[in-house]
Amino acid sequence: GQQLNQSPQSMFIQEGEDVSMNCTSSSIFNTWLWYKQDPGEGPVLLIALYKAGELTSNGRLTAQFGITRKDSFLNISASIPSDVGIYFCAGQGSGGSNYKLTFGKGTLLTVNP
Amino acid sequence: KAGVTQTPRYLIKTRGQQVTLSCSPISGHRSVSWYQQTPGQGLQFLFEYFSETQRNKGNFPGRFSGRQFSNSRSEMNVSTLELGDSALYLCASRGTSTGELFFGEGSRLTVL
């Protein structure tokens, strides 16, 4: 089945630093989604990507859909303490059983004030 | 627009019991998916329902089942609970097959 490798598993950074995380897939995806999850809450959608090469921003967050359609990147600029949480990537193929999303295992981000 | 609503938020059961979790999707969304989240395994896909039909199923034993009603509300049931079933169960809905997935806050199940 489809597998997603998300890295890094965790990051510990200082407030104000930029952050970068990525996901790679063993197969091609048509959609990439990035989520943030706070403790005890459900994941919240941050950015959705639908085209290879697409670069989309949401405030200090920027995500890109890789040209090969097998990877995606999320960057956070000028991190602040409320950026703390787990970030998940998710990819979706096309048709049939590929309608379900495959999730990465998450990147735990800790921001030191 | 109200988000995805899950009930109950927290519950404690003992081994061998069964549990039913409920999910109300965003109004107008016909697709409902269920995920199990544990610290070691991350988000594991359970199943997806669309217009009362199960469209996809993950690799979970038959003790895990679900259904969807005509108003798109969904329930999942876990029978003969095991300690390893302790997890956060997340429901998510979307408006189209390829649309963005929106999650509820989850139901935290503890099995003693």
Chai-1 contact restraints between the chains, C-beta under 6 A:
chainA,res_idxA,chainB,res_idxB,connection_type,confidence,min_distance_angstrom,max_distance_angstrom,comment,restraint_id
A,E41,B,E105,contact,1.0,0.0,6.0,A-B,restraint_1
A,G42,B,L90,contact,1.0,0.0,6.0,A-B,restraint_2
A,G42,B,F103,contact,1.0,0.0,6.0,A-B,restraint_3
A,G42,B,G104,contact,1.0,0.0,6.0,A-B,restraint_4
A,G42,B,E105,contact,1.0,0.0,6.0,A-B,restraint_5
A,G42,B,G106,contact,1.0,0.0,6.0,A-B,restraint_6
A,P43,B,F103,contact,1.0,0.0,6.0,A-B,restraint_7
A,L45,B,E100,contact,1.0,0.0,6.0,A-B,restraint_8
A,A48,B,E100,contact,1.0,0.0,6.0,A-B,restraint_9
A,S97,B,N56,contact,1.0,0.0,6.0,A-B,restraint_10
A,Y99,B,S97,contact,1.0,0.0,6.0,A-B,restraint_11
A,K100,B,F45,contact,1.0,0.0,6.0,A-B,restraint_12
A,K100,B,E48,contact,1.0,0.0,6.0,A-B,restraint_13
A,K100,B,N56,contact,1.0,0.0,6.0,A-B,restraint_14
A,L101,B,L101,contact,1.0,0.0,6.0,A-B,restraint_15
A,F103,B,L43,contact,1.0,0.0,6.0,A-B,restraint_16
A,K105,B,G42,contact,1.0,0.0,6.0,A-B,restraint_17
A,G106,B,G42,contact,1.0,0.0,6.0,A-B,restraint_18
